[in-house]
Amino acid sequence: MALTFSVVYTWDDGKRIHVSGTVAATGNYTSSGAMHDLSQVPLIASDQPPVQGTAWLDGLAGYDYVFYPGAAMNSNK
C-alpha cells in the first residue's frame, strides 16, 4: 500500500512541532501495516523520529487506522 501525506497545518509550541495533514492510501493493505517515510515531507523532515502520532480516521468497511511512530523518520506505520 502506498501512503501519501499532505501537510495541512503546522505549529510549534516551543517543545515540538505539531503537524496536521491528510493521508491518501492506494493499493492493497499488508497485514503488518504500510510503511510511511516522513523524511520525504520537507516541512517536517528531521534527524529525529516522531515522538507521537495520532490518527482520526474512519475507513471503508468499518476499519480504523492508527499511526505508529518508527525508530526513524522513514520507518513509521
C-alpha positions, 0 to 999 in steps of 0.5 A: 500500500502506498501512503501519501501525506499532505501537510495541512497545518503546522505549529510549534509550541516551543517543545515540538512541532505539531503537524496536521495533514491528510493521508491518501492510501492506494493499493492493497493493505499488508497485514503488518501495516504500510510503511510511511517515510516522513523524511520525504515531507520537507516541512517536517523532515528531521534527524529525529523520529516522531515522538507521537502520532495520532490518527482520526480516521474512519475507513471503508468497511468499518476499519480504523487506522492508527499511526505508529511512530518508527525508530526513524523518520522513514520507518513509521506505520 
